Amino acid sequence: MFADIARGADPAALKSEDLIRDGLTARQYNTIAMNLKGKIDAIKARCVGLISEARARIKKAKQVITKLDLAITRADHDAERRRLRAKRHRKCRRLARQSARLARMQSDQDTDTVRLCFGGRKGFRAQFDPDRLLHDTACDLRAGSRSGRGAHRHRCAALSRVRGPQPATRRGSRPCRQRAAVLDRHQPD
């Protein structure tokens, strides 16, 4: 839906297709569409402020680099000169990053592009390797040091947080095997 709205399509025109494809009710779809429009409008409104803040940071960084150049010429000892050169180098790299970021923001504003992230880095990477998400969680790190059934149950709980609740069985350790089988079915080919 975000890609369609970002391209300029009207959500109402796409509603019937999306309802069938995603299995949503009309109220759910309208809520998602309104929230998405609000986020897009907020990003567009904030873009002007972010560009002016980035310009101010670049201006300040250039002033700091000029002061460091003066300090390097006035430095008496080689150690102090090396330290100031390293500091100037870091500031120059930061200035380059900020300049590139400013250029990207200006091009996004000119082309009316909206960058919006749903979720976090961990979730994004989990779509390519679901096992990694489970392994990286703090629960699994703690469970790795445990032994016996306690660790097994702990891994099952972490699995259920990723894949959602699964049907339980009557036997104690079976849910873990079932969830592992569900995880195997969801891995990409």
PyMOL commands that set and color helices and strands:
alter all, ss='L'
color gray80, all
select helices_A, chain A and resi 2-6+11-22+26-74+78-111+121-126+130-136+138-145+149-163+174-186
alter helices_A, ss='H'
color red, helices_A
deselect
rebuild
show_as cartoon
